């Protein structure tokens, strides 16, 4: 009679470098625990499993929320940046969403991992979702001063100006938002002015923009008005900002008030 024997070796289709994924919501809780592990290999396997799990639409956004901070503290941002360059489009969208959340926690590793050139490349995508999410990631990475500098140094600003005329509203909103951050520095201001950013930003205000487009465009124009050349160009357009003082959205009313003060400021 034959006796069953248990092999000491792993089955041929099992990859020991990948974390086992539990079923249901337990998968997300388990990965979150492993992302916090003190063991580097465990954390690396967990983030790879998290990306694999993102292929399942049922868990995509919950996975993003539960794993953003764990990815940052595990030092695995560079892994996601590399993965972004070779994944399928729908996975690229998920990775960009994840990175945008992570970068709000800490953009240091991304800035050291060539993330800005990678995001810049995605701004040329034929997919509006990719363009929009890449611009959103640029908003997050340009919050710190080094991010603003890298966006300027990598000549991203002229591309963002072009995207202000995109056919997709979310792309326009995020492009204006990224410009708002990038133009805080003097170099960023003049790069945007050289790219003739004022006209398309004003066009956004004169159209019937979404609240997000209107707010980001107003704030970006305020940054440009801090430069003497920008202030000179915007002085004749003060009535446009005065009209916004009657807007139903309080944030837009406040932004318009600040813009008027900056534009009308005299040394």
Steps between C-alpha positions, in 0.01 A plus 500: 500500500638838399565760767460877448821696540528873561772670301740738670506719187263779396261425212648612167244780452558664839719811514654530849575869442131586485274546799200272529179697446212419732140501387256790530559803720751295702737541203517872552537477877773239461692708248471807719650305790783373279572849368572600860729200561853561629627246247594663168429192288153468653426863419627463143290189443198677643523797267541267200194311616317830544571587137385154393183545703433824315415291196173419681265802461308396812796586722674778304406811694484329839849366429623850420359641822626225727850482348606864419675580835647149528662536158659830601640374829627182333713700257347337193397806299779438248355155435165653402670762281681225309182295475317800356728501196413150383149417624178488299297821481237415761772396746689821424190693607492314831871550563469873425211524747707315759806717445297820522381395845844383608671821390275703724654308789861537382636572153869452583548149359301581186714808436809279528349239265453703182126521560467847345633393155276193522191713574604740224496214248150402608371852425532410130280191531210464261289390797342800680488308827876448488560867415273611782650270761857583396422870547345418837816315602701806394286713732598275791869474412533878456378581850859494641749753367719234338197375309429850367862527389495162325178582315671816371833330425332220305310755286162369605344848528452562123327161471265589785420828323408305185274275707296804609338469156433126532156369410465329839389716795688299762822526299460879486424521871803295602730677254396833654553353846849381412581845358372659820765311698780519244471878463568571866870529415640785292632255239159336476324836459717608210488157334120526503505860376740401220254224407220761484304338782290807581277491191385136530451542875279804439312309233417238760350770724300649214353165400253318721756311705447243770566618854834318503613653170395848609669479840829359371516744208434796731775391739746437215434849362557643847845339504580653161380842617780500758743560211497861372451381143206284602344780702521734203322251274228429756414856606258553208328171593412592859126519408515126428611436857244746641229300332623193688433683829133415441568129443291261709811314617667661801849368416482659155380830646795502741747406224366782279538749785863398552565517124367856480718612792811352340424640153423850632795508741732794451860509627 
